[in-house]
Amino acid sequence: MSLRATDALQMGGAFAEDAEAQARFEGTQRMLAWRRRLLPIAAVVGLLVVWEIAVVVFDIKPFIAPAPSMVAKVLAAKFGMLMSNLLPTAIEALSGFLLGNAAAIAIATAFVYKRTLEEAFFPVAVMINTIPVVAKAPILVLLLGNGMEPKIAIAALICFFPTLVNMTRGLRDVSPQQLELMRILSASPREVFIKLRLKNALPYLFSALKIAASTAVIGAIVGEWIGATAGIGALIIQATYNFDSPLLYATIVVGSAFSATFFGVISWAERRLLKWNVGHAA
């Protein structure tokens, strides 16, 4: 056999081994992906089974802790009512999410370019953030009335601070070498902001947005506790006062499901927009 033929056989064997290794790697990744999806589902199902058995074995009264099967029946029977109450809470949470994060991004940008503003107003933001939500809510109800406005404001305030801190850090966390390169390339201040600072801040921003996706829903619900005739928070209060534990648990499930869906949408957007980020977890 000639030397050229031998080399061709060796190269063909190497390519075959590489293809097999790639196939094994992709198979392993698919298995790990399915494992990440199935393990939480299995854990939740297991906990529900244990809960159902505990209610039967220990004869726990429904007004104390209803069985998951009873909660499921209420979810099915009162699904329309639950959805109609979820709608105002969703509007308040989404509006507060957009308002609070937009304000945080704008103020963080001002902080980065005007250090004096940060030194003056960042302590004020910290002070406002230290006030408990249940203490802010009555004040905002007195100022804004009993409609959706105070609930939106509470959701916005609870989203504001994490995004402000993360966005400020992300915009500022740019190396001097990168800034010097942009100056050498005669980049305008706008180009420096969009192509360098903003792109660098996106991973920090999405970390804050995922937190805000959950806290906005919490803020809207807490606002409804203070005064509302509709919404998840109002329904929780009504069910509690009526000792209707199955409805209470069903309402909590609906609110948690919406919060988890909101978080999932932000995580999906992060994966789609941050493909360029090598350090970003898939």
Secondary structure, DSSP 8 states (H G I E B T S, - for coil): --HHHHHHHHHHHHHHHHHHHHHHHHHHHHHHHHHHHHHHHHHHHHHHHHHHHHHHHTT--TTTS--HHHHHHHHHHTHHHHHHHHHHHHHHHHHHHHHHHHHHHHHHHHHHH-HHHHHHHHHHHHHHHHS-HHHHHHHHHHHH-SSHHHHHHHHHHHHHHHHHHHHHHHHH---HHHHHHHHHTT--HHHHIIIIIIHHHHHHHHHHHHHHHHHHHHHHHHHHHHS-SSSHHHHHHHHHHTT-HHHHHHHHHHHHHHHHHHHHHHHHHHHHH-TT-TT---
